[in-house]
Amino acid sequence: MSKPILEITLDFPARPATLPVLDISPAATPCRFRLIDCVKYLRHRTLSICEFTEFPVPNCAYTAISYVWRGNSVDDESTLGPVFSVAGAEDGDPVSVNVLTHACTAALREKTNYIWLDRLCIIQTSKDDKQWQIRRMFEIYQRCALCLVFPGGIQRLVHIHEHTTWINRGWTLQEALAPPRVDVIHAWNLGGGMFYGAFRGYITELVPGESAMTPLRTMLSLNNFGLTNFFPTNATIRHVTFHAELFGPHDSDSSGTQTVAEQTTRAVVFMLKEALTEGTFDERAPAIWRSALFRTSSRPVDMVFSIMGLFGVTLDVRRFSRDDRLRATIALMQEILRQGGRASWLGLAPYLPVNPMLSAIPIFPRTRVEGDVLLEVDRESGIRPTPQHLRSALLDTRRIRMPTGSMDDAGYLTISRNAIRVYPQLDPQATFLNETDDFRWETYSASLPRHRLNFRAIDHTGWRFYEDMDAVHDSPTAFAVLLGWFNKFSEQGVWDGPRHIAALLIKEHAPDKFHVNSYFELPENLELWVEGWDEHTFRIGGPLAASHS
């Protein structure tokens, strides 16, 4: 059952002295699902919002909208057309009547009569309604027939060569992964046709002379490459050349003036493409964590709420304040493990400083609603990780299984994994095998596992590996813990090797309590030896977790 709670004729002036403000709260009932009627919008120029008494709504196909709260600016407002604001959401961009026309046109073309747009379908002045909607946000996008991405926001359409912050926003990750199909709507006046460059594909015209829709996966791939030739189906010109940069520039800027969001574009695009692969969920889960790490939100806690549904978890959002990202992260991890899931966040970004409160993950970058991600300086080395670091060692989860386990309220993760005791190597003359180009397994196979092997960790500290666990008695207790494989990816967005064995470097800071100090990239020639390490059980957290519990 449904009822209209708002019906208003779209006769707003193009440039009003005072921006019209719509408010659904007088007629809406909190904690209800709502949709916009596309037929009434296009055929009768009436904005009609229907409220349903149940969710999910049986036999009701709808299209969900993905966009950024504050999108690309408008240089010439005279070209904007009619816009309006929404009560409780005045801090966001105004809503364009024209953008809604493109959304409804695409929805009806795909045989869905409704669209869901959070700006209009959530009571923006009601805390209760917002919390109810957030808990169901994953299901809203999962149950839609189609998701339409407006990467530059809902104030205007952006051209395919414009930069946007859509891929850096927190909630858009779920909006890209949950729906069965995702298309990008962008300004386009060349009609439909085929493009040909690094690969082939199609761009479908939406509103003639104004817009087109392109699958998200296609647009992500186009963003990795340069100029592409487009061949219109019905046009007098043979072809035209374009470049896609909706998710950031594909060429490096030697001037050094890029924002961090622009610098990390290739890494973020690659992470999203990995999360969109057709592998098992366990294989894709680390890419989801990596994608979330480099995204932003005005409310830090939303970085957890925006991905919890992807892991089959629904947290009580009322338990957490807007800045309580750490406690919400621990709660999400606890529930994933309790449901039998895996610690897929391990090895998330090995070149970033570890989080002193939850060392199994990196320190949270500082984020802003504008879309910038500021990577923190390592407190010991004073070095800020670069975009090259982000591409140097990513955990390649193909053909490996991350550990199961449990986590307590202080964030201590208990897992069992193959491990070996390691000791600091302080000899300035020592040779480290992972810095030796001519290392060969056969050189050492006869003496392993008794031979002393020196390896450099990612944080540049030196370590000795022994099979004899009691070889040194006065050293801090530390272990190398087998994790899987580190790999690199190329500028074209594919795994580009060489692979290295990935291991955690953990140190004991209290009896039976360890924290991640760094990581090892070990030569793949040592695979047989590493797989023969004994299994140990560790509690990994802190080292400052105790003060937070």
Residue pairs with C-beta under 8 A, 6 or more apart in sequence:
1 52
1 53
1 54
2 35
2 50
2 51
2 52
2 53
2 57
3 50
3 51
4 37
4 48
4 49
4 50
4 51
5 24
5 27
5 28
5 34
5 49
5 50
5 51
6 22
6 24
6 27
6 28
6 47
6 48
6 49
7 40
7 46
7 47
7 48
7 49
8 22
8 46
8 47
9 45
9 46
9 47
10 41
10 45
10 46
10 47
10 82
10 97
11 45
12 20
12 82
12 83
12 84
12 97
13 82
14 78
14 80
14 81
14 82
15 77
15 78
15 80
19 83
19 84
19 85
19 94
20 84
20 85
21 84
21 85
21 86
21 87
21 90
22 47
22 84
22 85
22 86
22 87
22 120
23 86
23 87
23 88
23 125
24 34
24 49
24 87
24 120
24 123
25 87
25 88
25 123
25 125
25 126
28 34
28 51
28 123
28 129
29 51
30 123
30 126
30 128
30 129
30 132
31 128
31 129
31 132
32 51
32 52
32 53
32 55
32 129
33 51
33 52
33 54
33 55
33 56
33 57
33 121
33 136
33 140
34 49
34 50
34 51
34 52
34 116
34 120
34 121
34 122
35 49
35 50
35 52
35 57
35 60
35 62
35 114
35 115
35 116
35 121
36 47
36 48
36 49
36 50
36 100
36 104
36 114
36 115
36 116
36 117
36 120
36 121
37 46
37 48
37 49
37 50
37 113
37 114
38 103
38 104
38 107
38 108
38 112
38 113
38 114
38 115
39 108
39 113
40 46
40 47
40 48
41 47
41 48
41 100
41 101
41 104
42 101
42 104
42 105
42 108
47 100
47 120
49 120
49 121
50 114
52 60
55 136
55 139
56 139
56 143
60 114
61 111
61 112
61 113
61 114
61 145
62 107
62 112
62 113
62 114
62 115
62 116
62 144
62 145
63 103
63 106
63 107
63 110
63 112
63 114
63 115
63 116
63 144
63 145
63 146
63 147
63 148
64 115
64 116
64 140
64 141
64 144
64 146
64 147
64 148
64 175
64 179
65 103
65 115
65 116
65 117
65 118
65 147
65 148
65 150
65 154
66 141
66 147
66 148
66 149
66 150
66 166
66 171
66 172
66 175
66 176
66 182
67 149
67 150
67 151
67 153
67 154
67 166
68 151
68 152
68 153
68 164
68 165
68 166
68 169
68 172
68 371
69 91
69 92
69 93
69 153
69 169
69 298
69 369
70 91
70 92
70 93
70 153
70 369
70 370
71 93
71 150
71 151
71 152
71 153
71 154
71 155
71 156
71 158
71 164
71 165
72 152
72 153
72 155
72 156
72 158
72 162
72 164
74 80
74 155
74 156
80 96
80 155
80 156
81 96
81 97
81 98
82 96
82 97
82 98
83 94
83 95
83 96
83 97
83 155
84 94
84 95
84 97
85 94
85 95
86 92
86 95
86 119
86 120
86 124
87 124
87 125
88 123
88 124
88 125
88 126
89 119
89 124
92 119
93 153
93 154
93 155
94 155
95 119
95 120
95 154
95 155
96 154
96 155
96 156
98 156
98 157
99 150
99 154
99 155
99 156
99 157
100 115
100 117
100 154
101 207
102 157
102 185
102 206
102 207
102 210
102 211
103 115
103 117
103 148
103 150
103 185
104 115
105 206
105 207
106 146
106 148
106 183
106 185
106 206
106 213
107 113
107 114
107 115
107 146
107 148
109 206
110 145
110 146
111 145
112 144
112 145
112 146
115 148
116 140
116 144
117 154
118 133
119 154
122 129
122 130
122 133
123 129
123 130
124 130
131 317
131 318
133 140
134 305
134 317
135 314
135 315
135 316
135 317
137 171
137 174
137 305
137 306
137 309
138 174
138 178
138 308
138 309
138 310
139 309
141 147
141 174
141 175
141 178
141 179
142 178
142 179
142 309
144 179
144 180
145 180
145 181
146 179
146 180
146 181
146 182
146 183
147 175
147 176
147 178
147 179
147 181
147 182
147 183
148 182
148 183
148 184
148 185
148 213
149 166
149 172
149 175
149 176
149 182
149 183
149 184
149 185
149 216
150 157
150 185
151 158
151 164
151 166
151 167
151 184
151 186
151 246
151 247
152 158
152 162
152 164
152 166
152 246
153 164
157 185
157 186
157 187
157 210
157 211
158 164
158 186
158 187
158 246
159 186
159 187
159 188
160 186
160 187
160 188
160 242
160 243
160 244
160 245
160 246
161 242
161 243
161 244
161 245
161 246
162 245
162 246
163 245
163 246
163 247
163 248
163 249
163 262
164 246
164 247
165 261
165 296
165 370
165 371
166 172
166 246
166 247
167 247
167 248
167 265
167 268
167 269
167 272
167 295
168 261
168 268
168 294
168 295
168 296
168 371
168 372
168 373
169 295
169 296
169 297
169 371
170 292
170 295
170 296
170 297
170 302
170 303
170 306
170 367
171 297
171 302
171 306
172 295
173 272
173 275
173 288
173 291
173 292
173 295
173 306
173 307
173 310
174 306
174 307
174 309
174 310
175 182
176 182
176 216
176 272
176 275
176 276
177 275
177 276
177 288
177 310
178 309
178 310
181 215
182 215
182 216
182 217
183 213
183 214
183 215
183 216
184 213
184 214
184 215
184 216
184 219
184 246
185 206
185 211
185 212
185 213
186 211
186 212
186 213
186 214
186 246
187 210
187 211
188 203
188 205
188 206
188 210
188 211
188 212
189 209
189 210
190 203
190 212
190 230
190 232
190 235
190 240
191 205
191 208
191 232
191 233
191 234
191 235
192 202
192 203
192 204
192 205
192 212
192 232
192 233
192 234
193 202
193 203
193 230
193 231
193 232
193 233
193 235
194 200
194 201
194 202
194 203
194 230
194 231
194 233
195 201
195 202
195 203
195 222
195 228
195 229
195 230
195 231
195 242
196 228
196 229
196 231
197 222
197 225
197 226
197 227
197 228
197 229
198 221
198 224
198 225
198 228
198 492
199 221
201 214
201 215
201 218
201 221
201 222
202 214
203 212
203 213
203 214
203 230
204 212
204 213
204 214
205 211
205 212
206 212
206 213
214 222
216 276
217 273
217 276
219 244
219 246
219 247
220 247
220 269
220 272
220 273
220 276
220 493
221 273
221 493
222 228
222 244
223 244
223 245
223 246
223 247
223 248
223 250
223 265
223 269
224 250
224 266
224 269
224 491
224 492
224 493
225 250
225 492
226 243
226 250
226 251
227 241
227 242
227 243
228 241
228 242
228 243
228 244
229 239
229 240
229 241
230 239
230 240
230 241
230 242
231 238
231 239
232 239
232 240
243 250
244 250
247 265
247 268
247 269
248 261
248 262
248 265
248 268
248 269
249 258
249 262
249 265
250 265
250 266
253 262
259 372
260 372
260 373
260 374
260 375
261 371
261 372
261 373
263 386
263 387
264 294
264 373
264 387
264 390
266 387
266 391
266 491
266 493
267 294
267 387
267 390
267 391
268 291
268 294
268 295
269 493
270 391
270 489
270 493
271 287
271 290
271 291
271 294
272 287
272 291
273 493
274 284
274 287
274 290
275 284
275 287
275 288
275 291
276 284
277 283
277 284
277 287
279 398
282 342
282 344
282 397
282 401
282 402
283 397
283 398
285 311
285 341
285 342
285 344
285 397
285 402
286 344
286 345
286 347
286 348
286 395
286 397
286 402
288 307
288 310
288 311
288 344
289 307
289 344
289 345
289 348
289 361
290 348
290 349
290 394
292 303
292 306
292 307
293 348
293 349
293 361
293 362
293 364
293 365
294 365
294 373
294 390
295 303
295 306
295 367
295 373
296 303
296 367
296 368
296 369
296 370
296 371
296 372
296 373
297 303
297 306
297 367
297 369
298 368
298 369
299 322
299 323
300 322
300 323
300 324
300 325
300 364
300 367
301 317
301 320
301 321
301 322
301 323
301 324
301 325
301 328
303 325
303 364
303 367
304 315
304 320
304 325
304 328
304 329
304 331
304 332
305 315
305 317
305 328
307 332
308 314
308 315
308 332
311 332
311 335
311 336
311 341
312 339
312 341
313 332
313 335
313 336
313 339
315 328
315 331
315 332
315 335
319 331
320 327
320 328
320 331
325 364
326 355
326 357
326 358
326 364
326 411
326 548
329 358
329 361
330 358
330 407
330 409
330 410
330 411
333 343
333 345
333 407
333 411
333 413
334 406
334 407
334 409
336 342
337 343
337 404
337 405
337 406
337 407
338 406
340 404
341 404
342 401
342 402
342 403
342 404
343 360
343 402
343 403
343 404
343 405
343 413
343 415
344 397
344 402
345 360
345 361
346 360
346 395
346 402
346 403
346 483
346 504
347 395
347 483
347 484
347 486
347 502
347 504
347 519
348 361
348 362
348 395
349 362
349 385
349 390
349 394
350 393
350 395
350 458
350 486
350 502
350 518
350 519
351 385
351 389
351 390
351 392
351 393
351 458
352 362
352 363
352 375
352 376
352 385
352 389
353 362
353 363
353 376
353 377
353 378
353 379
353 385
354 361
354 362
354 363
354 515
354 516
354 517
354 518
355 361
355 362
355 363
355 364
356 363
356 515
356 542
356 543
356 544
357 411
357 542
357 544
357 545
357 548
358 411
358 541
358 542
358 545
359 515
359 516
359 517
359 540
359 541
359 542
359 543
359 545
360 411
360 413
360 516
360 540
360 541
363 376
365 373
365 374
365 375
365 376
366 373
366 374
366 376
367 373
367 374
375 384
375 385
376 384
377 383
377 384
378 384
378 385
378 459
380 459
381 459
381 460
391 488
391 489
392 488
393 458
393 486
393 487
393 488
393 500
393 502
393 519
393 521
394 486
394 487
394 488
394 489
395 483
395 484
395 485
395 486
395 487
395 502
396 484
396 485
396 486
396 487
396 495
396 499
397 484
398 485
400 484
400 485
402 484
403 415
403 416
403 417
404 415
405 413
405 414
405 415
405 416
406 413
406 414
407 413
407 414
408 414
408 541
408 549
409 549
410 541
410 542
410 545
410 546
410 548
410 549
411 541
411 542
411 545
411 548
411 549
412 513
412 539
412 540
412 541
412 542
412 545
413 539
413 540
413 541
414 537
414 538
414 539
414 540
415 537
415 538
415 540
416 535
416 536
416 537
416 538
417 481
417 482
417 483
417 535
417 536
417 538
418 481
418 482
418 530
418 531
418 532
418 533
418 534
418 535
418 536
419 479
419 480
419 481
419 482
419 533
419 534
419 535
419 536
419 538
420 465
420 466
420 467
420 479
420 480
420 533
420 534
421 466
421 469
421 477
421 478
421 479
422 463
422 464
422 465
422 466
422 478
422 479
422 480
422 505
423 463
423 464
423 466
423 471
423 472
423 475
423 478
424 461
424 462
424 463
424 464
424 475
424 476
424 478
425 432
425 454
425 462
425 463
425 464
426 462
427 462
430 454
430 462
431 454
432 454
432 455
432 456
432 462
433 439
433 453
433 454
433 455
433 523
434 455
434 456
434 500
434 520
434 521
434 522
434 523
435 456
439 523
439 525
440 525
441 523
441 525
441 526
444 451
444 453
448 467
448 526
448 529
449 467
449 529
449 532
450 467
450 468
452 464
452 465
452 466
453 464
453 465
454 462
454 463
454 464
454 465
455 462
455 463
455 465
455 480
455 520
455 522
456 462
456 463
457 463
457 505
457 517
457 518
457 519
457 520
458 518
458 519
458 520
458 521
459 505
459 517
459 518
461 505
461 517
461 518
463 478
463 480
463 505
463 520
464 472
465 480
466 472
476 507
476 508
477 507
477 508
478 505
478 506
478 507
478 508
478 517
479 504
479 505
479 506
479 514
479 536
479 538
480 503
480 504
480 505
480 520
480 522
481 503
481 504
481 505
481 506
481 536
481 538
482 501
482 502
482 503
482 530
482 531
482 533
483 502
483 503
483 504
483 519
484 501
484 502
485 499
485 500
485 501
485 502
485 524
486 499
486 500
486 501
486 502
486 519
486 521
487 495
487 496
487 497
487 498
487 499
487 500
488 495
488 496
488 497
488 498
489 495
489 496
490 496
498 524
499 524
500 521
500 522
500 523
500 524
501 520
501 521
501 522
501 523
501 524
501 526
501 527
501 530
502 519
502 520
502 521
502 522
503 519
503 520
503 522
503 530
504 516
504 519
504 520
504 540
505 516
505 517
505 518
505 519
505 520
506 514
506 515
506 516
506 517
506 538
506 540
507 514
507 515
507 517
508 514
509 515
509 542
509 543
510 542
510 543
510 546
512 539
513 539
513 541
513 542
513 543
514 538
514 539
514 540
514 541
515 540
515 541
515 542
515 543
516 540
522 530
